[in-house]
Amino acid sequence: MVRLASLIVLIALAGCETTQGRLSEAKVTEAVAKMSIDLPDLPEACVAETGRAYPKAAEPWVVLQKRWEILADNRDRLSADCQKWWDDYRAAIAGAEKARAP
């Protein structure tokens, strides 16, 4: 009977947590909440696919190559726009973090 009583007491105490332990968990939860950043949807420039240039009947290869270069230039321009957008976004986040710092 004593064994059963001591076993019940040990099980009951095992679920107890110190105040320090609860505070540590609260600090971790608070830090995670502060650091989580909701990322916005990507701009269209970031998800655009490269265009395709298919040969047309009796079209010289040089013309096809020129059309492909134009498509590649357009995609490069979209990529540059995307990079600028993300650089601006990161700078805004860094500014917000500096403003939030004590």
Secondary structure by P-SEA (a helix, b strand, c coil): caaaaaaaaaaaaaacccaaaaaaaaaaaaaaaaaccccccccccccccbbbbbbcccccaaaaaaaaaaaaaaaaaaaaaaaaaaaaaaaaaaaaaaaacc
